[in-house]
Amino acid sequence: MYAAHFNLAAAPFSLTPDTRFYVGLPQHEAALAVLNTALSAGEGFIKVTGEVGTGKTLLCRLLLKQAPADWQLAYLPDPSVTPTELRWALAAELGLKYSANIDASQLLQLLQRQLILLAQSGKQIILVIDEAQALPDDTLESLRLLTNLETERRKLLQVVLFGQPELDDRLASQQFRQLRQRISFAYKLPVMSAAQIRYYLRHRLQTAGATPALFNRFALLAINRYSRGIPRLVNLLAHKGLMLAYGEGKSRVTGRHIRFAAQDTDDTRRAAPRYLWLLTSAALFSAACAAWVWR
């Protein structure tokens, strides 16, 4: 809605993880390095955790996109599945067809045979699970048992878990001590520093074809304050700030725009008085109306 006003070729702060706008911050590069090192070494379980909105799904997509040709990747975006559904999801990713006549033990045999065939053809099979903190207890245990499938020389299946800190809490329990001990590599994503937020905004704006000066100094300070360094909140505040500036016909986003944007955004650092929330909602509504009129 504001792309033409700010000479943007694309929306730079969409909440949809877009690898075109990946910013190679040290923490994300370190996470990718851990993943590539562990997977190349043939390790069984690798875990990446971080707070909501710190970029785990984007890293997951980068891993899928940049995988070498000899990696056979199976991706599970919705982990709320039963053990049987997990096995069938993996089977489908590996090219097996569903049949209601196949029971659990037969399915496990078919999976093992398919994994062996793929391994013999030079493939390294990797199961990538996003939002892994939502895996049911029995499915987590089933996942551990799947990694028991191996030859004399190597694991037939490697697993990468992307999850929120709740995943660490669950794995710390006595119930999952066997699975916990199999996690050979782990990385925890930190939030962004103030300097990294400035770099992040500049990089995404430049990727979208805009000038980095779209946000003035006070806007940058406000984004740092309200976002707590969480990339998703940075995106939300920047997007709403651009909407508000566009609605007023301004060429730059100011600290005032970000303060108003923060009042309309859940999980920002500071709550707002009721009247500020009403002013912010009215301003965002006006910006949306202006975009509709001029589109």
TIMI-389461 format. One line per 2 residues: their letters; for each residue x, y, z of N, C-alpha, C. Coordinates in Angstrom, 3 decimals, always signed. Example, Ala and Ser with C-alpha at 12.3 -4.5 7.8 and 13.67 -1.06 7.14 Angstrom:
<pts>
as) +13.190 -5.690 +7.800 +12.300 -4.500 +7.800 +13.200 -3.300 +7.800  +12.850 -2.250 +7.080 +13.670 -1.060 +7.140 +12.900 +0.030 +7.870
</pts>
This chain:
<pts>
my) +0.808 -1.210 +0.000 +0.000 +0.000 +0.000 +0.848 +1.269 +0.000  +2.050 +1.213 +0.590 +2.902 +2.400 +0.630 +4.138 +2.246 -0.253
aa) +4.205 +1.165 -1.034 +5.414 +0.865 -1.807 +5.774 +1.993 -2.767  +4.797 +2.488 -3.537 +5.081 +3.536 -4.509 +5.503 +4.832 -3.822
hf) +4.865 +5.139 -2.696 +5.170 +6.382 -1.978 +6.630 +6.426 -1.545  +7.167 +5.288 -1.111 +8.551 +5.243 -0.632 +9.510 +4.640 -1.661
nl) +9.040 +4.446 -2.905 +9.862 +3.885 -3.984 +10.415 +2.500 -3.625  +9.540 +1.664 -3.096 +9.933 +0.309 -2.716 +9.567 -0.682 -3.821
aa) +10.485 -1.571 -4.141 +10.207 -2.605 -5.143 +9.470 -3.788 -4.539  +9.539 -3.934 -3.222 +8.871 -5.035 -2.520 +8.648 -4.602 -1.079
ap) +7.767 -5.335 -0.391 +7.500 -5.027 +1.015 +8.664 -5.525 +1.868  +9.422 -4.631 +2.511 +10.635 -5.059 +3.207 +10.403 -5.672 +4.576
fs) +9.204 -5.507 +5.144 +8.991 -5.939 +6.523 +7.775 -6.852 +6.655  +7.597 -7.704 +5.666 +6.522 -8.689 +5.733 +6.801 -9.682 +6.850
lt) +5.726 -10.189 +7.486 +5.889 -11.186 +8.532 +6.119 -12.581 +7.968  +5.857 -12.765 +6.672 +6.118 -14.050 +6.039 +7.617 -14.223 +5.844
pd) +8.220 -15.286 +6.376 +9.666 -15.480 +6.215 +10.051 -15.551 +4.738  +10.849 -14.607 +4.282 +11.241 -14.498 +2.881 +12.762 -14.516 +2.826
tr) +13.321 -15.557 +2.235 +14.777 -15.697 +2.220 +15.462 -14.595 +1.412  +14.719 -13.887 +0.553 +15.319 -12.762 -0.175 +15.781 -11.671 +0.777
fy) +15.099 -11.554 +1.902 +15.397 -10.496 +2.861 +16.217 -11.002 +4.050  +16.836 -12.165 +3.890 +17.666 -12.684 +4.977 +18.812 -11.717 +5.260
vg) +19.000 -11.423 +6.539 +20.094 -10.554 +6.980 +21.085 -11.429 +7.738  +22.304 -11.489 +7.266 +23.295 -12.389 +7.852 +23.891 -11.872 +9.148
lp) +23.054 -11.764 +10.186 +23.548 -11.349 +11.494 +24.418 -12.461 +12.089  +25.361 -12.112 +12.981 +26.276 -13.135 +13.518 +25.563 -14.327 +14.140
qh) +24.461 -14.080 +14.866 +23.781 -15.198 +15.528 +23.125 -16.149 +14.528  +22.602 -15.613 +13.443 +21.975 -16.479 +12.447 +23.030 -17.214 +11.609
ea) +24.125 -16.542 +11.319 +25.215 -17.209 +10.611 +25.816 -18.319 +11.477  +25.920 -18.055 +12.787 +26.447 -19.077 +13.693 +25.522 -20.286 +13.751
al) +24.213 -20.033 +13.783 +23.246 -21.132 +13.800 +23.360 -21.982 +12.541  +23.479 -21.323 +11.393 +23.629 -22.064 +10.133 +24.930 -22.860 +10.111
av) +25.989 -22.274 +10.670 +27.273 -22.980 +10.719 +27.169 -24.228 +11.592  +26.481 -24.113 +12.734 +26.281 -25.261 +13.610 +25.500 -26.352 +12.871
ln) +24.432 -25.946 +12.189 +23.609 -26.915 +11.465 +24.411 -27.631 +10.386  +25.130 -26.873 +9.589 +25.881 -27.483 +8.489 +26.998 -28.386 +9.000
ta) +27.669 -27.960 +10.073 +28.748 -28.776 +10.645 +28.198 -30.089 +11.199  +27.117 -29.986 +11.968 +26.537 -31.176 +12.592 +25.984 -32.139 +11.557
ls) +25.287 -31.604 +10.567 +24.701 -32.472 +9.547 +25.781 -33.120 +8.683  +26.826 -32.378 +8.372 +27.922 -32.951 +7.584 +28.633 -34.061 +8.347
ag) +28.634 -33.940 +9.690 +29.285 -34.957 +10.522 +28.400 -36.174 +10.741  +27.142 -36.104 +10.290 +26.238 -37.242 +10.418 +25.636 -37.409 +11.791
eg) +25.570 -36.325 +12.581 +25.026 -36.416 +13.927 +23.528 -36.680 +13.892  +23.011 -37.345 +14.946 +21.614 -37.757 +14.952 +20.634 -36.629 +15.176
fi) +20.764 -35.908 +16.304 +19.836 -34.828 +16.642 +20.575 -33.501 +16.737  +19.976 -32.464 +16.140 +20.483 -31.092 +16.247 +19.303 -30.216 +16.649
kv) +19.537 -29.288 +17.551 +18.442 -28.463 +18.080 +18.798 -26.986 +17.986  +17.837 -26.185 +17.480 +17.972 -24.720 +17.459 +16.748 -24.143 +18.148
tg) +16.972 -23.397 +19.228 +15.859 -22.799 +19.952 +16.015 -21.284 +20.003  +14.914 -20.614 +20.251 +14.913 -19.162 +20.368 +13.516 -18.675 +20.692
ev) +13.453 -17.468 +21.228 +12.163 -16.879 +21.558 +11.292 -16.730 +20.308  +10.008 -16.575 +20.529 +9.074 -16.349 +19.428 +9.538 -15.137 +18.625
gt) +9.630 -15.306 +17.305 +9.953 -14.170 +16.440 +11.421 -13.902 +16.232  +12.308 -14.813 +16.658 +13.747 -14.558 +16.517 +14.334 -15.078 +15.207
gk) +13.512 -15.662 +14.333 +13.995 -16.034 +13.005 +14.225 -17.510 +12.777  +13.635 -18.371 +13.606 +13.849 -19.813 +13.459 +13.271 -20.353 +12.153
tl) +12.063 -19.922 +11.806 +11.435 -20.434 +10.577 +12.200 -19.984 +9.340  +12.716 -18.754 +9.365 +13.531 -18.284 +8.238 +14.798 -19.126 +8.106
lc) +15.439 -19.455 +9.229 +16.615 -20.322 +9.190 +16.250 -21.703 +8.644  +15.096 -22.181 +9.045 +14.614 -23.469 +8.563 +14.481 -23.446 +7.038
rl) +13.899 -22.387 +6.526 +13.721 -22.273 +5.070 +15.053 -22.117 +4.348  +15.983 -21.393 +4.963 +17.308 -21.261 +4.369 +18.005 -22.616 +4.296
ll) +17.873 -23.391 +5.364 +18.475 -24.723 +5.377 +17.909 -25.583 +4.250  +16.597 -25.523 +4.062 +15.964 -26.294 +2.987 +16.405 -25.800 +1.615
kq) +16.545 -24.492 +1.486 +16.886 -23.902 +0.192 +18.342 -24.141 -0.194  +19.228 -24.128 +0.795 +20.655 -24.208 +0.520 +21.216 -25.623 +0.647
ap) +20.361 -26.595 +0.827 +20.831 -27.965 +1.045 +21.608 -28.491 -0.160  +22.720 -29.188 +0.078 +23.466 -29.813 -1.023 +22.621 -30.872 -1.728
ad) +23.048 -31.227 -2.912 +22.276 -32.169 -3.730 +22.172 -33.557 -3.092  +23.142 -33.927 -2.247 +23.104 -35.270 -1.660 +22.311 -35.327 -0.355
wq) +21.670 -34.231 +0.021 +20.795 -34.228 +1.195 +19.362 -34.494 +0.759  +18.747 -35.499 +1.332 +17.331 -35.789 +1.106 +16.575 -35.225 +2.302
la) +15.922 -34.071 +2.107 +15.282 -33.370 +3.210 +13.799 -33.680 +3.291  +13.344 -33.978 +4.494 +11.917 -34.150 +4.768 +11.524 -33.060 +5.748
yl) +10.469 -32.306 +5.423 +10.094 -31.130 +6.210 +8.734 -31.340 +6.860  +8.673 -31.109 +8.175 +7.426 -31.247 +8.921 +7.097 -29.893 +9.558
pd) +6.226 -29.086 +8.900 +5.914 -27.757 +9.435 +4.913 -27.785 +10.583  +4.074 -28.825 +10.650 +3.064 -28.932 +11.704 +3.372 -30.160 +12.557
ps) +3.953 -29.960 +13.739 +4.385 -31.109 +14.543 +3.294 -31.712 +15.414  +2.100 -31.174 +15.389 +1.020 -31.685 +16.255 +0.432 -32.959 +15.664
vt) +1.250 -34.012 +15.629 +0.849 -35.264 +14.984 +1.070 -36.427 +15.950  +0.365 -37.497 +15.700 +0.559 -38.723 +16.468 +1.809 -39.438 +15.952
pt) +2.312 -40.436 +16.681 +3.460 -41.198 +16.177 +3.222 -41.814 +14.800  +2.018 -42.350 +14.595 +1.705 -42.948 +13.286 +1.691 -41.885 +12.190
el) +1.094 -40.728 +12.486 +1.069 -39.641 +11.504 +2.477 -39.139 +11.204  +3.336 -39.127 +12.206 +4.728 -38.734 +11.986 +5.419 -39.688 +11.022
rw) +5.234 -40.985 +11.248 +5.876 -41.971 +10.369 +5.353 -41.868 +8.945  +4.037 -41.668 +8.802 +3.485 -41.548 +7.454 +3.925 -40.244 +6.786
al) +4.053 -39.177 +7.562 +4.542 -37.909 +6.997 +5.964 -38.076 +6.483  +6.797 -38.758 +7.258 +8.164 -39.028 +6.815 +8.164 -39.939 +5.598
aa) +7.318 -40.958 +5.619 +7.234 -41.883 +4.486 +6.849 -41.151 +3.199  +5.866 -40.240 +3.310 +5.436 -39.479 +2.128 +6.564 -38.604 +1.592
el) +7.328 -37.991 +2.506 +8.449 -37.148 +2.084 +9.544 -37.962 +1.407  +9.614 -39.239 +1.742 +10.649 -40.108 +1.166 +10.150 -40.877 -0.054
gl) +8.919 -40.561 -0.501 +8.427 -41.136 -1.742 +7.549 -42.359 -1.600  +7.177 -42.735 -0.377 +6.292 -43.881 -0.180 +4.834 -43.439 -0.210
ky) +3.955 -44.298 -0.696 +2.534 -43.969 -0.802 +1.737 -44.550 +0.364  +0.755 -43.783 +0.792 -0.072 -44.204 +1.924 -0.960 -45.385 +1.549
sa) -1.117 -46.306 +2.494 -2.043 -47.425 +2.326 -2.623 -47.775 +3.690  -3.951 -47.850 +3.767 -4.616 -48.185 +5.028 -4.364 -49.629 +5.437
ni) -3.881 -50.442 +4.515 -3.634 -51.860 +4.812 -2.292 -52.106 +5.492  -1.482 -51.061 +5.616 -0.156 -51.206 +6.225 -0.238 -50.864 +7.702
da) +0.147 -51.804 +8.563 +0.093 -51.529 +10.003 +1.394 -50.877 +10.469  +1.496 -50.584 +11.767 +2.623 -49.820 +12.304 +3.960 -50.535 +12.100
sq) +3.990 -51.843 +12.359 +5.257 -52.576 +12.213 +5.682 -52.672 +10.748  +4.709 -52.851 +9.852 +5.024 -52.906 +8.419 +5.530 -51.552 +7.927
ll) +4.906 -50.487 +8.442 +5.335 -49.150 +8.044 +6.779 -48.898 +8.473  +7.127 -49.329 +9.668 +8.496 -49.147 +10.156 +9.487 -49.920 +9.291
ql) +9.099 -51.115 +8.865 +9.963 -51.909 +7.994 +10.143 -51.231 +6.633  +9.031 -50.693 +6.106 +9.107 -49.989 +4.824 +9.992 -48.750 +4.924
lq) +9.853 -48.034 +6.041 +10.686 -46.852 +6.236 +12.162 -47.218 +6.294  +12.472 -48.267 +7.039 +13.868 -48.677 +7.153 +14.428 -49.086 +5.793
rq) +13.640 -49.813 +5.031 +14.100 -50.233 +3.706 +14.326 -49.036 +2.791  +13.383 -48.067 +2.843 +13.530 -46.881 +2.004 +14.735 -46.045 +2.432
li) +14.958 -45.956 +3.730 +16.118 -45.209 +4.222 +17.422 -45.871 +3.783  +17.454 -47.193 +3.828 +18.650 -47.915 +3.385 +18.892 -47.711 +1.894
ll) +17.829 -47.786 +1.104 +17.961 -47.595 -0.346 +18.476 -46.194 -0.670  +17.927 -45.185 +0.023 +18.380 -43.817 -0.215 +19.830 -43.637 +0.214
aq) +20.197 -44.242 +1.347 +21.577 -44.148 +1.818 +22.535 -44.816 +0.840  +22.122 -45.943 +0.290 +22.962 -46.650 -0.682 +23.144 -45.852 -1.970
sg) +22.168 -44.999 -2.270 +22.282 -44.162 -3.469 +23.039 -42.864 -3.187  +23.593 -42.757 -1.984 +24.411 -41.591 -1.653 +23.663 -40.458 -0.989
kq) +22.430 -40.700 -0.583 +21.630 -39.645 +0.033 +21.807 -39.628 +1.552  +21.798 -38.419 +2.086 +21.823 -38.204 +3.528 +20.424 -37.722 +3.916
ii) +19.694 -38.525 +4.696 +18.284 -38.236 +4.966 +18.168 -37.419 +6.247  +17.484 -36.270 +6.125 +17.376 -35.331 +7.239 +15.919 -34.922 +7.400
lv) +15.393 -35.116 +8.600 +14.040 -34.691 +8.931 +14.118 -33.352 +9.673  +13.467 -32.334 +9.111 +13.482 -30.992 +9.698 +12.101 -30.702 +10.272
id) +12.052 -30.385 +11.561 +10.772 -30.153 +12.244 +10.740 -28.731 +12.797  +9.792 -27.945 +12.337 +9.615 -26.585 +12.843 +8.594 -26.609 +13.985
ea) +8.698 -25.636 +14.881 +7.799 -25.539 +16.050 +7.801 -26.849 +16.846  +8.993 -27.374 +17.063 +9.115 -28.706 +17.675 +8.624 -28.753 +19.112
qa) +8.470 -27.595 +19.765 +7.952 -27.603 +21.140 +6.517 -28.122 +21.193  +5.828 -28.166 +20.039 +4.441 -28.634 +19.998 +4.329 -30.139 +19.765
lp) +5.432 -30.835 +19.635 +5.379 -32.284 +19.454 +4.785 -32.945 +20.698  +3.780 -33.794 +20.548 +3.252 -34.536 +21.701 +4.328 -35.445 +22.300
dd) +4.165 -35.796 +23.565 +5.164 -36.610 +24.264 +5.427 -37.935 +23.560  +4.359 -38.633 +23.176 +4.552 -39.944 +22.547 +5.179 -39.810 +21.165
tl) +4.940 -38.672 +20.494 +5.564 -38.450 +19.188 +7.045 -38.150 +19.337  +7.409 -37.430 +20.383 +8.829 -37.186 +20.664 +9.564 -38.505 +20.901
es) +8.946 -39.384 +21.664 +9.568 -40.681 +21.924 +9.648 -41.501 +20.641  +8.616 -41.448 +19.820 +8.636 -42.151 +18.533 +9.751 -41.624 +17.637
lr) +9.965 -40.330 +17.707 +11.037 -39.710 +16.925 +12.395 -40.257 +17.352  +12.587 -40.388 +18.661 +13.846 -40.959 +19.159 +14.045 -42.383 +18.639
ll) +12.980 -43.173 +18.655 +13.080 -44.555 +18.197 +13.388 -44.629 +16.702  +12.871 -43.658 +15.936 +13.160 -43.645 +14.496 +14.655 -43.472 +14.233
tn) +15.320 -42.692 +15.098 +16.752 -42.472 +14.891 +17.585 -43.685 +15.296  +16.937 -44.721 +15.839 +17.650 -45.975 +16.099 +17.955 -46.725 +14.809
le) +17.255 -46.356 +13.740 +17.482 -47.017 +12.454 +18.855 -46.609 +11.939  +19.725 -47.592 +11.778 +21.091 -47.277 +11.381 +21.752 -48.497 +10.763
te) +22.854 -48.236 +10.065 +23.707 -49.318 +9.575 +24.886 -49.432 +10.538  +25.855 -50.272 +10.211 +27.021 -50.415 +11.082 +27.867 -49.148 +11.094
rr) +27.717 -48.309 +10.064 +28.612 -47.156 +9.926 +27.947 -45.810 +10.169  +26.633 -45.733 +10.004 +26.025 -44.404 +10.051 +24.557 -44.479 +10.454
kl) +24.065 -43.327 +10.923 +22.644 -43.178 +11.176 +21.917 -43.070 +9.843  +20.764 -43.709 +9.759 +19.974 -43.616 +8.533 +19.127 -42.340 +8.503
lq) +18.894 -41.758 +9.672 +18.040 -40.575 +9.749 +18.622 -39.572 +10.735  +18.754 -38.327 +10.288 +19.142 -37.226 +11.165 +17.931 -36.319 +11.372
vv) +17.869 -35.679 +12.520 +16.713 -34.845 +12.863 +17.179 -33.471 +13.310  +16.557 -32.442 +12.735 +16.808 -31.059 +13.154 +15.534 -30.525 +13.789
lf) +15.628 -30.078 +15.034 +14.492 -29.535 +15.766 +14.634 -28.028 +15.889  +13.655 -27.288 +15.358 +13.564 -25.847 +15.576 +12.426 -25.612 +16.561
gq) +12.700 -24.920 +17.665 +11.635 -24.752 +18.650 +11.829 -23.561 +19.558  +10.786 -23.253 +20.301 +10.813 -22.187 +21.295 +11.466 -22.701 +22.574
pe) +11.790 -21.815 +23.523 +12.449 -22.248 +24.771 +11.684 -23.334 +25.522  +10.374 -23.423 +25.304 +9.595 -24.483 +25.948 +10.108 -25.876 +25.570
ld) +10.716 -25.983 +24.391 +11.286 -27.278 +23.981 +12.431 -27.660 +24.921  +13.281 -26.688 +25.277 +14.372 -26.956 +26.223 +13.819 -27.398 +27.571
dr) +12.745 -26.734 +28.004 +12.139 -27.080 +29.292 +11.624 -28.516 +29.289  +10.985 -28.921 +28.205 +10.446 -30.277 +28.123 +11.564 -31.314 +28.091
la) +12.595 -31.038 +27.304 +13.687 -31.992 +27.180 +14.510 -32.104 +28.464  +14.404 -31.104 +29.333 +15.134 -31.143 +30.602 +14.519 -32.106 +31.607
sq) +13.319 -32.574 +31.327 +12.650 -33.480 +32.266 +13.260 -34.884 +32.187  +13.082 -35.632 +33.261 +13.613 -36.994 +33.348 +13.024 -37.888 +32.269
qf) +11.804 -37.595 +31.872 +11.104 -38.409 +30.878 +11.853 -38.473 +29.552  +12.517 -37.364 +29.196 +13.168 -37.295 +27.886 +14.689 -37.319 +27.980
rq) +15.227 -37.921 +29.038 +16.679 -37.916 +29.221 +17.393 -38.670 +28.095  +16.766 -39.742 +27.565 +17.410 -40.482 +26.478 +17.506 -39.637 +25.209
lr) +16.418 -38.920 +24.906 +16.441 -38.052 +23.731 +17.409 -36.893 +23.948  +17.394 -36.325 +25.151 +18.266 -35.191 +25.456 +19.734 -35.560 +25.248
qr) +20.105 -36.759 +25.641 +21.495 -37.191 +25.513 +21.901 -37.428 +24.058  +20.936 -37.550 +23.176 +21.256 -37.767 +21.756 +21.413 -36.461 +20.980
is) +21.110 -35.348 +21.614 +21.275 -34.053 +20.940 +22.742 -33.652 +21.041  +23.450 -33.825 +19.948 +24.893 -33.602 +19.970 +25.274 -32.149 +19.707
fa) +24.431 -31.420 +19.001 +24.684 -30.005 +18.730 +23.414 -29.213 +19.033  +23.585 -28.072 +19.693 +22.447 -27.204 +19.995 +22.889 -25.749 +19.911
yk) +21.947 -24.900 +19.526 +22.238 -23.463 +19.452 +20.998 -22.690 +19.886  +21.209 -21.654 +20.696 +20.113 -20.806 +21.155 +20.251 -19.428 +20.527
lp) +19.228 -19.010 +19.796 +19.270 -17.727 +19.092 +19.052 -16.574 +20.068  +19.992 -15.636 +20.176 +19.758 -14.446 +20.991 +18.986 -13.399 +20.203
vm) +18.497 -12.374 +20.902 +17.819 -11.267 +20.221 +18.870 -10.319 +19.643  +18.413 -9.336 +18.881 +19.316 -8.397 +18.235 +19.711 -7.259 +19.180
sa) +20.928 -6.768 +19.028 +21.368 -5.573 +19.736 +20.861 -4.335 +18.997  +21.034 -3.163 +19.592 +20.609 -1.909 +18.944 +21.335 -1.709 +17.617
aq) +22.644 -1.984 +17.598 +23.415 -1.840 +16.353 +22.930 -2.816 +15.296  +22.590 -4.034 +15.718 +22.097 -5.030 +14.767 +20.726 -4.651 +14.219
ir) +19.891 -4.028 +15.045 +18.583 -3.564 +14.560 +18.768 -2.522 +13.468  +19.685 -1.585 +13.666 +19.937 -0.563 +12.637 +20.415 -1.213 +11.341
yy) +21.330 -2.172 +11.472 +21.839 -2.867 +10.294 +20.729 -3.663 +9.615  +19.923 -4.323 +10.418 +18.804 -5.140 +9.918 +17.840 -4.290 +9.095
lr) +17.438 -3.129 +9.633 +16.517 -2.246 +8.926 +17.140 -1.727 +7.635  +18.396 -1.308 +7.729 +19.070 -0.764 +6.545 +19.180 -1.815 +5.446
hr) +19.562 -3.024 +5.831 +19.732 -4.092 +4.842 +18.422 -4.420 +4.138  +17.335 -4.539 +4.888 +16.053 -4.895 +4.292 +15.513 -3.768 +3.419
lq) +15.733 -2.529 +3.830 +15.306 -1.400 +3.002 +16.094 -1.357 +1.700  +17.392 -1.574 +1.778 +18.205 -1.572 +0.567 +17.820 -2.716 -0.362
ta) +17.504 -3.874 +0.213 +17.057 -5.008 -0.604 +15.761 -4.676 -1.330  +14.908 -3.886 -0.686 +13.635 -3.484 -1.295 +13.794 -2.287 -2.225
ga) +15.005 -1.753 -2.340 +15.256 -0.659 -3.265 +15.051 +0.727 -2.698  +14.995 +0.855 -1.365 +14.725 +2.158 -0.742 +15.986 +2.721 -0.105
tp) +15.917 +3.983 +0.262 +17.010 +4.611 +0.982 +16.975 +4.195 +2.444  +18.135 +3.925 +3.053 +18.157 +3.552 +4.470 +17.693 +4.677 +5.393
al) +17.602 +5.911 +4.874 +17.246 +7.060 +5.709 +15.738 +7.200 +5.916  +14.970 +6.186 +5.557 +13.517 +6.266 +5.741 +13.126 +6.377 +7.209
fn) +13.964 +5.872 +8.099 +13.699 +5.939 +9.535 +14.687 +6.909 +10.163  +14.179 +7.951 +10.825 +15.113 +8.884 +11.444 +15.683 +8.305 +12.743
rf) +16.584 +9.043 +13.366 +17.301 +8.539 +14.537 +16.352 +8.180 +15.678  +15.327 +9.007 +15.860 +14.391 +8.759 +16.953 +13.510 +7.542 +16.676
al) +13.216 +7.308 +15.401 +12.463 +6.105 +15.035 +13.273 +4.852 +15.346  +14.578 +4.903 +15.051 +15.439 +3.754 +15.335 +15.525 +3.482 +16.833
la) +15.638 +4.552 +17.617 +15.685 +4.396 +19.072 +14.386 +3.777 +19.594  +13.271 +4.235 +19.041 +11.969 +3.728 +19.482 +11.787 +2.269 +19.095
in) +12.215 +1.888 +17.899 +12.106 +0.486 +17.477 +12.937 -0.401 +18.390  +14.132 +0.050 +18.723 +14.976 -0.721 +19.637 +14.302 -0.887 +20.997
ry) +13.698 +0.178 +21.480 +13.069 +0.140 +22.807 +11.869 -0.804 +22.840  +10.995 -0.659 +21.872 +9.732 -1.401 +21.923 +9.859 -2.849 +21.454
sr) +10.804 -3.122 +20.571 +10.900 -4.468 +19.989 +11.648 -5.461 +20.861  +12.491 -4.952 +21.780 +13.347 -5.789 +22.616 +14.304 -6.639 +21.766
gi) +14.563 -6.200 +20.533 +15.507 -6.918 +19.680 +14.940 -8.132 +18.985  +13.618 -8.314 +19.040 +12.980 -9.469 +18.398 +12.650 -9.131 +16.945
pr) +13.217 -9.839 +15.968 +13.013 -9.485 +14.563 +11.557 -9.342 +14.144  +10.681 -10.225 +14.629 +9.279 -10.129 +14.222 +8.650 -8.820 +14.691
lv) +8.972 -8.392 +15.912 +8.441 -7.119 +16.406 +9.074 -5.938 +15.666  +10.338 -6.064 +15.318 +10.980 -5.023 +14.507 +10.230 -4.865 +13.191
nl) +9.910 -5.991 +12.553 +9.168 -5.948 +11.290 +7.796 -5.302 +11.458  +7.085 -5.693 +12.519 +5.756 -5.135 +12.763 +5.803 -3.627 +12.973
la) +6.723 -3.185 +13.824 +6.824 -1.757 +14.120 +7.257 -0.964 +12.894  +8.214 -1.502 +12.141 +8.674 -0.807 +10.938 +7.560 -0.710 +9.900
hk) +6.826 -1.794 +9.720 +5.718 -1.811 +8.759 +4.638 -0.795 +9.142  +4.231 -0.793 +10.406 +3.194 +0.142 +10.845 +3.702 +1.577 +10.836
gl) +4.993 +1.765 +11.136 +5.571 +3.096 +11.052 +5.520 +3.646 +9.635  +5.822 +2.794 +8.660 +5.728 +3.214 +7.255 +4.284 +3.521 +6.869
ml) +3.350 +2.718 +7.372 +1.928 +2.986 +7.103 +1.512 +4.353 +7.639  +1.919 +4.658 +8.868 +1.539 +5.926 +9.489 +2.175 +7.105 +8.757
ay) +3.449 +6.984 +8.400 +4.117 +8.056 +7.669 +3.464 +8.263 +6.313  +3.124 +7.184 +5.646 +2.437 +7.263 +4.354 +1.073 +7.929 +4.499
ge) +0.337 +7.542 +5.531 -0.983 +8.144 +5.744 -0.926 +9.641 +5.962  +0.193 +10.145 +6.502 +0.364 +11.585 +6.720 +1.073 +12.261 +5.556
gk) +1.452 +11.480 +4.561 +2.156 +12.044 +3.419 +3.595 +12.402 +3.718  +4.178 +11.812 +4.756 +5.549 +12.119 +5.156 +6.541 +11.252 +4.374
sr) +7.757 +11.757 +4.249 +8.793 +11.034 +3.515 +9.662 +10.176 +4.430  +9.541 +10.364 +5.764 +10.348 +9.601 +6.708 +9.496 +9.160 +7.894
vt) +9.931 +8.079 +8.504 +9.278 +7.580 +9.714 +9.975 +8.204 +10.918  +9.198 +8.717 +11.861 +9.738 +9.387 +13.041 +9.501 +8.544 +14.297
gr) +10.068 +9.016 +15.392 +9.839 +8.338 +16.665 +8.382 +8.341 +17.064  +7.672 +9.413 +16.728 +6.243 +9.496 +17.040 +5.466 +8.401 +16.321
hi) +5.804 +8.153 +15.061 +5.131 +7.084 +14.311 +5.351 +5.730 +14.980  +6.581 +5.482 +15.427 +6.879 +4.190 +16.054 +6.196 +4.077 +17.410
rf) +6.113 +5.177 +18.148 +5.403 +5.123 +19.431 +3.938 +4.767 +19.221  +3.324 +5.389 +18.214 +1.934 +5.045 +17.899 +1.828 +3.586 +17.448
aa) +2.784 +3.138 +16.623 +2.769 +1.753 +16.144 +2.886 +0.771 +17.311  +3.688 +1.134 +18.299 +3.883 +0.251 +19.450 +2.602 +0.092 +20.264
qd) +1.819 +1.164 +20.333 +0.571 +1.087 +21.097 -0.429 +0.147 +20.431  -0.270 -0.096 +19.142 -1.178 -0.961 +18.395 -0.609 -2.373 +18.224
td) +0.522 -2.642 +18.885 +1.209 -3.925 +18.694 +1.334 -4.667 +20.016  +0.823 -5.874 +20.057 +0.939 -6.687 +21.268 +2.396 -7.046 +21.537
dt) +2.701 -7.254 +22.803 +4.001 -7.762 +23.240 +5.132 -6.750 +23.095  +4.808 -5.464 +22.923 +5.869 -4.466 +22.952 +6.217 -4.165 +24.403
rr) +7.311 -3.450 +24.597 +7.880 -3.317 +25.931 +6.981 -2.601 +26.916  +6.262 -1.569 +26.494 +5.552 -0.724 +27.447 +4.096 -0.600 +27.047
aa) +3.185 -0.740 +27.996 +1.759 -0.572 +27.730 +1.437 +0.901 +27.570  +0.336 +1.204 +26.885 -0.028 +2.581 +26.600 -1.300 +2.986 +27.325
pr) -1.442 +4.274 +27.630 -2.737 +4.750 +28.097 -3.798 +4.515 +27.029  -5.023 +4.383 +27.439 -6.120 +4.055 +26.532 -6.265 +5.071 +25.408
yl) -6.095 +6.357 +25.725 -6.338 +7.372 +24.691 -5.280 +7.292 +23.585  -4.035 +6.880 +23.936 -3.010 +6.744 +22.911 -3.330 +5.570 +21.983
wl) -3.885 +4.501 +22.568 -4.263 +3.350 +21.738 -5.327 +3.758 +20.728  -6.308 +4.584 +21.183 -7.360 +5.036 +20.283 -6.798 +5.921 +19.178
lt) -5.862 +6.823 +19.544 -5.247 +7.685 +18.528 -4.476 +6.852 +17.502  -3.753 +5.834 +17.995 -2.973 +4.988 +17.087 -3.874 +4.222 +16.132
sa) -4.927 +3.633 +16.671 -5.846 +2.878 +15.826 -6.482 +3.776 +14.772  -6.829 +5.003 +15.169 -7.414 +5.940 +14.217 -6.409 +6.313 +13.130
al) -5.145 +6.499 +13.533 -4.119 +6.860 +12.551 -3.877 +5.732 +11.566  -3.799 +4.487 +12.073 -3.603 +3.356 +11.171 -4.799 +3.160 +10.246
fs) -5.997 +3.401 +10.769 -7.198 +3.294 +9.938 -7.165 +4.342 +8.836  -6.747 +5.568 +9.168 -6.659 +6.636 +8.167 -5.638 +6.284 +7.090
aa) -4.502 +5.681 +7.530 -3.484 +5.291 +6.551 -4.019 +4.231 +5.606  -4.751 +3.263 +6.159 -5.327 +2.210 +5.320 -6.353 +2.776 +4.347
ca) -7.175 +3.737 +4.822 -8.169 +4.365 +3.943 -7.498 +5.139 +2.830  -6.421 +5.840 +3.163 -5.696 +6.599 +2.150 -5.124 +5.675 +1.085
aw) -4.599 +4.530 +1.529 -4.053 +3.559 +0.575 -5.142 +3.026 -0.340  -6.344 +2.813 +0.203 -7.445 +2.270 -0.609 -7.900 +3.320 -1.629
vw) -7.948 +4.577 -1.218 -8.406 +5.640 -2.119 -7.438 +5.835 -3.279  -6.145 +5.772 -2.997 -5.132 +6.089 -4.013 -4.592 +4.878 -4.764
r) -5.105 +3.690 -4.470 -4.543 +2.527 -5.157 -4.972 +2.485 -6.620
</pts>
